[in-house]
């Protein structure tokens, strides 16, 4: 774990009503680090991101961001403090153009390097299609727009939920190829991913969730495919 983490999660439990989704989950992410959270459907990955982003609150445990408690911080305050979420399924506003969707991401007015021009530099196809309604984009282009919208808030921590979901492999590779440009600006990333190969390539540290618990964690370079498969499938 990083010595002075940007994000530190300690022993977090989370519930949906009577159903417990997370059991004592701990995680740490350093500045400029990419951490991948992998696991099968229902492992608790999206729930973990929701807790970090303030969309739901743990029943037990602690979340620290920049050494300040955010365990019970609402989502709008988490965004102001520099935590941005790219949600599963993109969730762009269908009645708005691509550019209008991006501009909404900048409403927090946090200072930083990410502007409309910078997002268009990262994803040139969005500049070409800026005046189209969001549903006119392909799935991969919509994912780029969702990432761009989050970057417009100039976060310190970017949470990406299922980047590769429903996308062709060539599109996934294209999106992942842009991540180093994002981290070069000093951002930290937490990527929730079912694609183990992409996760291992992109991340310096990997956490595998299995039924709401951390079944395996460590530096990506140190984890064998056999250990990951065993933790992923619980065998």
Secondary structure, DSSP 8 states (H G I E B T S, - for coil): --TT-SEEEEEEEEEETTEEEEEEEEEEE-TT-EEEEE--TTSSHHHHHHHHHTSS--SEEEEEETTEE-TT--HHHHHHHTEEEE-TT----TTSBHHHHHHHHTTT---SS--HHHHHHH-HHHHHTTTSBGGGS-HHHHHHHHHHHHHTT--SEEEEE-TTTT--HHHHHHHHHTHHHHHTTT-EEEEEES-HHHHHHH-SEEEEEETTEEEEEEEGGG--HHHHHHHHHT-
